[in-house]
Amino acid sequence: MELHLGADDQLRLVDQDNFRAFKLVVEQPKTALAHVKKVLSGTILVSDTETAWVSETALRHLSGHAHDHEWHHKLAAMIEKAKPHGWIDEVNQAIKAHIEWQE
């Protein structure tokens, strides 16, 4: 599963049925970090150039699977598997994602 932030600042979810991978792809240079943080504020917390915390609620909304119970079940299973690795912030209900910059 990949979240893509385009050069046009539009956020979209691609490869949304891949529950074995999770990352944020930013189609902007790392020098745009402050801008990217602002654009994603409220949806994704960008900690630094390597790490982002994606709101679980926002991810479910972006999926386009509002009524697909099987998809939501698979996402919940992915989250459970990620917990022992420290990739889930249970307090803020966020999922850790590696950031890949495409400069």
ABEGO torsion letter per residue (X at the ends): XBBBBBAAGBBBBBGAABAABBBBBBBBBAAAAAAAAAAABGABBBABAABBBBBAAAAAAAAGAAABAAAAAAAAAAAAAAAAAGABBAAAGBBBBBBBBBX
